[in-house]
């Protein structure tokens, strides 16, 4: 598999699209629409910080910029996490998602003791998802909050609350307790595709990829039009060293979610040993959708290794934004 180097990932914090953003007038309180042509990371950051906007509009803007990490977005999120309005603080937790865990923990952890229960819950769930990567002291703090949440959820009877309870057990590295609840929920009339995905992840956490795959197959039988289940199946098949079937599953995922650039990137990686044209097309789609520099690199990488007709055009674009050592590394792969 071919991955863009760490150097390139560190070199860019914003996508190439940011260089082409037009200067637009700030949105007013009645014009917040994330699907609008005016909805750029900059304009939405302005909305999120504008105290004259409604809390709902500011929250929507924060959710938008969670998909567009940048220094400006990070500053906006950090300020919103300290906002007086609970709805804004809760949305800011989601806005923190794309940033490194160490930074997120520092920003979000004060909200573990927020005066508003919904904000406390959002902060706890947000950090629990990365529990295993936290420092030992941070884990100790978070485990105490997880235990409080478990106590609250243990007497709950709804499907959603029980699913969350199982997830909290899984995130806090108690897979056996999670397993019991997940298995019970399989018989619920309210079950969703998320249950199959989470149960599969619980098997994976225990090193049981074969049962993880079986659960994903059950999930596909339950809902065969869900891209996430095929994506999860592809990853599981890779772990089982069944890359041909993994490629088939990933191809199904991109068919069901054609606007997901990451899916296209992974499809390119998996298709390369099997169908070079499909692989090239996938990397092109990933860049076309995202405009992200890492996807531009991946596209140039496969072009240059296959003497593609668009190699020089791609390299010219990459040269404008990539460090010289990245360009040199790619040139060394060029077919003579």
N, C-alpha and C positions, 0 to 999 in steps of 0.2 A: 504494500500500500504506500502511496505517496502523500505526504503531509507537508504543508508549507512550513518553513523553519520558524523556530521560536523568535529569531531575530526580527522577522517580518511582523509577527504578531505584536511584538513590543514596539515596533517602530510606528505603528499607526493606532490611534485611539478613536478615529472617526472614519466613516466610509468615504469612498471617493465621491459619493453623491453630495457630500457636504460642500465640496468645492464648487458645485454648480448651483447651489441654492440661490434663488433670487431674493432680493430685499423686498419684503412685503410689509404692508401696514399691519400693526398689531390688531388682533381680533378683538372685537368688543364682546360684551357679555351675552349677546344673542347669536354669536356666530361661531361658537366652538363646535367644530365638526372635524373629527380626526380623519374623515375621508375626503375632506375638502382639499383643493389644490393649495389653499393657504396654510394648511396644517403642516408646518415644518417643525423640526426640533426646536429651532430658535423661537418661533412664534408661540409654540406650546409652552416653552419654558417661561416666556413672558406672561402667559395666561396663568400658569401655576403660581407665579410669584405676585400676581396682581391681587391685592387684598380687596379691591373693588369688585372682583369677579365673585360669582356665587361659589360656595364650597363644592357643589356638584361639578361645575365647569373646571375648577382647579384640580379636582380629583381626576376628572377625565383627562386633563392635560398631563398629569403625572403618569397616568397609565400609558399614555401615548409615548412619552419620552423614555419610558422603560424599555421601549423597543429601539431606542436611538441613543446609545451611550455616548457621552462626550464630556469634556471638562465642564462645559456650561450646564449640561443636564445634571451632572453630579452635584454641582453647587446648588442647583435648584432643589434637588432631592434632599440634600443636607439641611437646607433651610426649612423645607416643608415638614421634615421629621420633628421640628421644634415648633410647628405652627400651633396656634391656639385652638384650631378647629379639629376635632377628632376625625372627621371624614377625610380631611386633608392629610393628617398624620398617617392614617391607615393606607391611603393611596400611595403615600410616599414610601411606605415599606415595599410595596410592589415596585415602585420606581427605582429602588436600590438594587433590584435583582441582578442587573448585568455586571456589577462591579466586584472586584476581588473580595473574597470572604473576609479577610482581615479588616478591610475597610468597612464592609457591611456590618460586621459584628460590632465595631466601635460605634457606628451610626445608629444601628437598630436596637442594640441591647438595652439602652436606657428605657425603651418603650416596653420592656418586659414587665415593668412596674407602673405602666401608664394607669391613670385614674379611670380610663374608659375601658371596660371589659373587652369590647370588640377589638380595640387597638392592642391590648395585651395578647389576645388570642392570635391576631395577625402576626405580631412580632415573634411569638413563641413558635408558631408553625413555620414562619419564614426561616428562622435560624435552625430549627430542628432538622430541616431537610438536609443540612450540611453538618449535622452533629458529629459525624465520624471524622471530619476534617478539622474540627476545632481543637484548640489547645486544651490540656487536661483541666486547667482551672476554669476555662470557659464552659467545658462540658459539665463540670460540677454545678455551675450556676444554672445552666440550661436544664439539666436533669431535674433540679428541684422544681422548676416551672413545669416541666413535663409531668412530673408526679402529681402536681396540683391539678393539672388538666386531666390526667387520667382519673383522679378521684371524682372530678366533676362529671366526666363522661361515662363512668362505670355504671351509673344508674340510669343512663339515657337509653331509650328504646328505639329511636328512629334509625333508619338505615344510614343516613348521612352522619349522624353522631357516632354510630358504631363503626362506620368505615374510618372516620377520623381517629377514633380510639385505636383501632388496629394500626393505622398509619403512625400514630405517636409511639406506639410500642416498637414498630419497625424502625423508625427514624432514630429512636433512642437505644438501638441495638439490643432489643428484646424480641427477636424474631419468633421464638416459640410462642410467646403470649399473643403476638400478632397473628400467627398461623391459625390459632383456635378460632379467632373472631372472623378472619377472612373466610375460613371454611364454612362457618355457620351462615355467613351472608350469602354464600352461593345459592342457598335455597330461598332467598328473599325474592318476593315478587317485584321489589323495587330496585333490584340490582342493576348496575350500569357497567359499561365497558371499563370504567376506571377500576372496578373491583378486580377484574382479570389482570389488568396491568400491574396493580399494586401487589396482588398475590404472587405474580410472576417475579416481581422485584424482591419479594420476601424470600422466595426460593433461591434467587440469585445471591442474596446476602448470605445464604447458608451454603453456597457453593454447589447448589443442586440445579444445574442448567437443564438437565433432562426433564425434570418436573416443571421447571420454568417454561420450557417449550410446550409441554402438554397443556398447561394452563392457557398459554397464548393461543393454541389451537382451539381450545374451548371458547376463548374470547372471539375468535374469528367466526366460529359457528354461531355465536350469539349476535355478532354484528360484523358482517364482512365488508362494510363500507366505511370503516374507521381507519384512517391512515396511521394513527399512533400504534395500533396493535401490530400492523405489518412492519413498522419501523422497529418496534421492540423485538419482534420475531427475527428480523434481520440481524440485530445485534446478538441475540441469543445464538443464532446459527453460526455466526462468526466465532463465538466462544467455543462452540462445538466443532469448529474447523470444517464446517459445511458451507464453504463460501459460494458455491454455485447456487444453492437454494437461498442463501442469504441475499444474493444479488436479485433473484427473482422476487423475493419479498420486498426488498427495497424499491424495486421498480414499481411494484404495486402501490407502495406508499406514495411515490411521487405522482402516480396517476390520480390518486385520491386527494392529494394535497399539492397541486401543481404550483402554488405560490410559495411553497416552503423552500427557501434557498438552501438550508442546511440538509434537507432530504436530498436535494439534487446533488449537492457536494458529495455526500456519502454514496449516492448512487454512482457517481463518477468513479469513486475509489473502487467500489465493488465490481463495476462493469469492466474496468480496464483490462483485467486478464482474460475476459470472456468476449467482449465486443468493443473494440477500440472506438468505433464510430458512436456507439451509444454512450461510451464514457466521455468522449469529447463533447457531445451534445449536452450531457448532464452538467459538465463543468461550465459550459457556456450559459446554460440556463441559470445556474447558481449565481454567476456574476451578473447576468442580465437582470435578475430579480433583486439582488441585494446591492450591487455596486460596491461591495466590500473589497478592500485591497487584498485580503487573504484569498478571496475567490478569483480575483484578477491574477494573482500569483499562480494559483492552481491551474487556471486556464492556460497561462503562458507556459507553465511547466509541461503540461501534456502536449501543447503545440510544439515546443522546442524538441521534445524527445521523439516526436513523430514526424518531424520535418513538415509541419502543417503550413499551408499557404498563407495563413494569417499570423504566422509567428512574429514577423517584424512589426506588424501593426500593433500586436499585443505588447511586445517588448517596449515599443515606443511609449505606449500608455503607462506601462509599469515604471519606466525610467523616470517619468515625471514625478513619481511619488515614493519610489522605493530607494533605500540606501544603495550605494554603489556595490557593496559587498554582496547584496542579494542578487543584483543583476549579473555580477561576475560568476556567482555560483550557478545561476541558470545557464549562462553562456557556456560554461564548462560541460553542460549536458548536451550541447547542440550537436546534431548529427553532421559529421564531416562529409 
